[in-house]
């Protein structure tokens, strides 16, 4: 994928940035503590495993960074942006059983 096409898809996944030439997209999520950052990293990891499209996930106290690229082509593919949109959906309204409620948690913040 060339830069123009990556820029076209990028506007559809707020918060993500292009890295490289472009060869990956990345977003950093902020949390008030380690436990919540780790829980989000696990949610992202579970999504990646279910979709068969794996991210690079780094987390520590108060942050979780997620990067996508298609390893097979060593660059970006439309599916990387699809996965970024799904991760955005988790950050904005993480899954919770209906009995728990529908309000998103207050801990997800932009970097």
N, C-alpha and C positions, 0 to 999 in steps of 0.2 A: 504494500500500500504506500502510495506516495504522500507527501506532506499535504497537498491540497485535499485529498480524500480524507486523510486523518483529521484535518481541521474541520471538514464537513461533519464528520461523525462526532467530533469532540463537543460541539455545541449542544449535543443531545445528552451529554453526561456531565452535568454541572459539578464542579469541584475537582475534576480530573485534569491533569496536565500531560502534555506530550514530553517524553524524554528521549534523547537520542536523535536519530536522523529522519524521521521518528521511528523508533523500533519498539517503544513501549508506552503505556499510559500508566499514570500513578496518581494516587490520592492518599492524603494523610488525614486520619480521623482522630479527634481529640476526645478524651474522657477524663473524669475527675480522679480516677485511680487505676491501679494496675488490674484489679479484678475485672472491671468493666471492659478495659481494653483487651484483656485476654479472652473474655467471653465473646466479644465481637470477632476477634481473630478466629476463634473456634467456629462461630457461625459462618464466617466467610469460607473457612476450610471445608466445612460440611457441604456448603453450596457447591464449591469447586469440585469436590469428589462426586457429588450427585450429577453434576453436569459434564464431568469428564474433561474439564478445562481448568487447569490448575494455575493459581496465582503465586506470586512471591509475596509472602505475608511476613511483616516484621512488626513486633509489638514490644512495648515496654511500659514503664509507668506513665500512664496518661495518654498513650498514643498507639495507633495501629496504622501502619502504612501498607497499602495493597497495590501491587503492580501486575498488569497483564500484558502479555505478548504471546504470540503463537510460536512455540518452541520449534515446531517442524519447519517453519519458514524463516525463523529468526527475525521476526518482524510483526507488524500489526495485521490483523484480519478483522473483518466485521464482527466476528464472535467475541473478540476482546471487548468491544464496546457494548455488546449485549450483556456480557458478564458485569461490566462496570455499572450498567443501568440496574442490574439485579442487586448488586452490592449497595448502590445508592438507595434502592427500595428498602433494603434491610436496615440501613442507617436511619432512614426517615420514618419507617414504620415497621420495626422488627416483628417477626412472627410471634404471636402469643395466642394461646387457645381462647376461643370466644368467651369463655367464662372469666378470663382475666381482665378483659377490657380492650379497648381499641386505641387508647392514647399512646403516642410514641413516648419512649423514655426521655427525660430531660437531659440526659448525659451526653448525647451526640452533638458535637460542635464541629464547625469547620476549622481547618488549620489556619 
